[in-house]
């Protein structure tokens, strides 16, 4: 199984191209394929060059960490169907991906098996159905990564403390998030879910867990929360202005220009990088 798909996986220039291979080639079957397609249904409708560029670029900071240090021990929180965990593992990280949805975790595991067959080598990514607070606090990770997951994690104060405990001294925390300072995004969320920002999620064991209902926050608030537990901000990068719709694809240049001027803190997304103090 080391033929065409394996070569294409190895040659994928970025995470978006890597994901596109899975969406276009039906490498899975049965429930795993259905779960993958449902999880990425918005990309199935529109995965334009503009959106692919943003999807890939949101991993710039964490991918740079992995490339600088092969074998880096990394935790992905809210791994979904495993795309980013698998991409980072292929570039040398030793990854644990966690998610509270069993169907997504099983899909990620199946993808790791299929990928290992095509690459003809093991894939250093393990997947578990677990919440963040279920992960042992003395785990000692070199890096923790999450993409559009932090605003779902509750109770927030306990989550922040636990993330700090999971990192080794000098370990990096990379969070890609929706921006709570964007007024149009906040209005959209309010109309979609109402004023209630914390609800209860019933997991597959019947446990009722607190769940952030799109409880987004600004980079300033995130920076302040982690500074209080000994995680110092190393960088913040704002990006993107418009939704995933073909109507906005010609406006990518405007988004890029806004990211370079005073409008940047009002854009819809940002990446935060923090480092646990020694």
C-alpha positions in Angstrom: 0.0 0.0 0.0 3.0 2.3 -0.5 1.9 3.6 -4.0 0.1 6.8 -5.1 -1.7 7.8 -1.9 1.3 7.4 0.3 3.4 9.5 -2.0 0.7 12.2 -2.1 0.3 12.2 1.7 4.1 12.7 2.1 4.2 15.4 -0.6 1.2 17.4 0.8 2.5 20.9 1.1 0.3 21.9 4.0 -2.5 20.6 6.3 -5.2 21.8 3.9 -3.8 19.7 1.0 -3.5 16.8 3.4 -7.1 17.1 4.4 -8.2 17.5 0.8 -6.7 14.1 0.0 -8.9 12.5 2.6 -12.0 14.3 1.4 -11.4 13.6 -2.3 -10.3 9.9 -2.2 -12.6 8.1 0.2 -9.7 6.4 2.0 -12.1 5.2 4.7 -15.3 3.2 4.6 -18.5 2.7 6.5 -19.1 4.7 9.7 -15.7 6.3 9.7 -16.1 7.7 6.2 -19.6 9.0 7.1 -18.3 10.6 10.3 -15.4 12.3 8.4 -17.7 13.7 5.7 -20.2 15.0 8.3 -17.5 16.6 10.4 -16.1 18.5 7.4 -19.5 19.2 5.7 -18.8 22.9 5.5 -15.6 22.2 3.7 -17.5 19.8 1.4 -19.6 22.8 0.4 -16.8 25.2 0.0 -13.0 24.7 0.5 -11.7 27.5 -1.7 -8.1 28.5 -2.0 -8.8 31.3 0.5 -10.2 29.0 3.2 -7.5 26.3 2.5 -4.9 29.0 3.1 -6.4 30.0 6.4 -6.9 26.4 7.5 -3.2 25.7 6.8 -1.9 28.9 8.2 -3.6 28.6 11.6 -1.1 25.7 12.2 2.0 27.7 11.5 3.1 28.2 15.1 2.5 24.6 16.2 4.0 23.1 13.1 7.1 25.3 13.6 7.5 23.9 17.1 7.3 20.3 15.8 9.8 20.9 13.0 12.3 22.4 15.4 12.1 19.5 17.7 11.4 16.0 16.3 9.8 13.7 18.8 8.1 16.6 20.6 5.4 15.3 22.9 2.2 17.0 22.0 -1.4 17.0 23.2 -4.2 18.1 20.9 -7.4 19.0 22.8 -10.6 18.6 20.8 -8.9 16.6 18.0 -12.2 15.8 16.2 -11.5 13.3 13.4 -7.7 13.7 13.9 -6.6 15.7 10.8 -4.2 18.0 12.7 -2.9 15.3 15.0 -2.1 13.1 12.0 -0.5 16.0 10.1 1.7 16.9 13.1 2.6 13.2 13.7 3.7 12.9 10.1 6.1 15.8 10.7 7.7 14.2 13.7 5.5 14.9 16.8 4.5 12.2 19.3 0.8 13.1 19.6 -2.1 12.3 21.9 -5.4 13.5 20.5 -8.4 13.7 22.8 -12.1 14.3 22.1 -15.3 13.7 24.0 -17.0 12.2 20.9 -16.4 8.5 20.5 -17.4 8.4 16.8 -14.8 11.0 16.0 -12.1 9.3 18.1 -12.8 6.0 16.3 -12.6 7.8 13.0 -9.2 9.3 13.9 -7.9 5.8 15.0 -9.1 4.3 11.7 -7.4 7.1 9.8 -4.1 6.5 11.6 -4.3 2.8 10.7 -5.0 3.6 7.0 -2.3 6.2 6.9 0.3 3.9 8.4 -0.5 1.4 5.7 -0.1 3.9 2.9 3.1 5.3 4.4 4.4 1.8 5.3 5.5 3.0 8.7 3.8 3.6 12.1 2.0 6.9 12.8 3.0 8.4 16.2 -0.6 9.5 17.0 -2.8 8.0 19.7 -6.4 8.9 20.2 -8.6 8.7 23.3 -12.1 9.6 24.2 -11.5 11.9 27.1 -12.1 15.4 28.3 -9.3 17.7 29.1 -9.7 17.4 32.9 -9.4 13.6 32.5 -5.8 13.9 31.3 -3.3 13.4 34.2 -2.0 16.8 35.4 1.6 15.6 35.6 1.8 14.4 32.0 4.6 16.8 31.1 3.8 17.8 27.5 6.2 19.8 25.4 3.3 21.4 23.7 -0.5 21.6 23.8 -2.5 22.5 20.7 -6.2 23.2 20.1 -8.1 24.7 17.2 -11.5 26.2 17.8 -11.9 24.2 21.0 -11.1 26.4 23.9 -14.4 28.2 23.8 -16.1 24.8 24.5 -14.0 24.0 27.6 -15.6 24.4 31.0 -15.3 25.3 33.9 -13.0 27.8 32.4 -10.9 28.6 35.5 -10.2 24.9 36.1 -9.4 24.4 32.5 -6.8 27.2 32.5 -5.1 25.9 35.6 -5.1 22.3 34.2 -3.6 23.3 30.9 -0.7 25.0 32.7 -0.1 21.9 34.8 0.0 19.7 31.7 2.9 21.7 30.2 6.6 21.1 31.1 8.5 24.2 32.2 9.2 25.9 28.9 6.4 24.0 27.2 4.3 25.9 24.6 0.5 26.4 24.5 -0.8 27.2 21.0 -4.5 28.1 20.8 -6.4 29.0 17.6 -9.6 30.7 18.5 -12.6 32.8 17.4 -12.2 36.5 18.5 -14.6 37.7 21.2 -13.8 41.3 20.2 -15.4 41.0 16.8 -18.9 42.5 17.2 -20.4 40.8 14.1 -19.2 37.4 15.3 -20.7 38.0 18.7 -24.0 39.1 17.2 -24.1 36.0 15.0 -23.4 33.7 18.0 -26.1 35.5 20.1 -28.7 35.0 17.4 -27.7 31.3 17.0 -27.6 30.2 20.6 -29.1 33.0 22.7 -27.6 34.5 25.8 -26.8 31.2 27.5 -23.0 30.6 27.1 -22.6 27.5 29.3 -24.7 24.4 28.9 -24.4 20.7 29.8 -23.0 18.0 27.5 -24.0 14.4 28.2 -21.1 12.2 27.3 -21.3 8.5 26.2 -21.0 7.4 29.8 -24.0 9.4 30.9 -22.0 12.0 32.6 -23.3 15.6 32.6 -20.3 17.9 31.8 -20.2 21.7 31.6 -19.9 22.8 28.0 -19.1 26.2 26.6 -21.8 27.2 24.1 -19.5 29.2 21.8 -18.2 31.2 24.8 -15.6 33.1 22.8 -13.2 35.5 24.3 -10.6 38.0 23.1 -6.8 37.5 22.8 -6.4 40.0 25.6 -8.6 38.0 28.0 -6.9 34.8 27.0 -3.5 36.3 27.6 -4.6 37.6 31.0 -6.1 34.2 32.1 -3.0 32.3 31.4 -0.6 34.9 32.8 -2.3 34.3 36.1 -1.2 30.6 36.1 2.4 31.1 35.0 2.0 30.9 31.2 3.5 33.9 29.5 2.3 35.1 26.2 4.9 34.9 23.4 2.8 36.0 20.5 -0.7 36.8 19.2 -1.6 36.8 15.5 -5.0 37.9 14.2 -6.4 36.8 10.9 -9.6 36.4 8.7 -12.5 38.7 8.4 -15.3 36.9 6.4 -17.1 33.6 6.6 -16.6 30.5 4.5 -18.7 31.4 1.5 -17.7 31.9 -2.2 -19.1 35.4 -2.1 -16.1 36.5 0.1 -13.3 34.7 -1.7 -12.3 37.7 -3.8 -11.8 39.7 -0.6 -8.8 37.7 0.7 -6.4 40.6 0.0 -8.6 42.9 2.1 -8.4 40.4 5.0 -4.6 40.3 4.7 -4.3 44.1 4.7 -6.6 44.4 7.7 -4.3 41.9 9.6 -1.4 44.3 9.1 -3.0 47.4 10.5 -5.0 48.7 13.5 -8.0 46.6 12.5 -6.2 43.4 13.4 -7.6 43.0 16.9 -11.1 43.1 15.5 -10.7 40.2 13.0 -12.6 37.1 13.5 -9.8 34.7 14.5 -6.5 34.7 16.3 -3.6 32.5 17.3 -2.2 32.7 20.8 1.2 31.2 21.8 2.1 30.9 25.5 5.0 29.5 27.3 5.0 28.0 30.8 7.5 29.7 33.0 10.3 27.6 34.5 
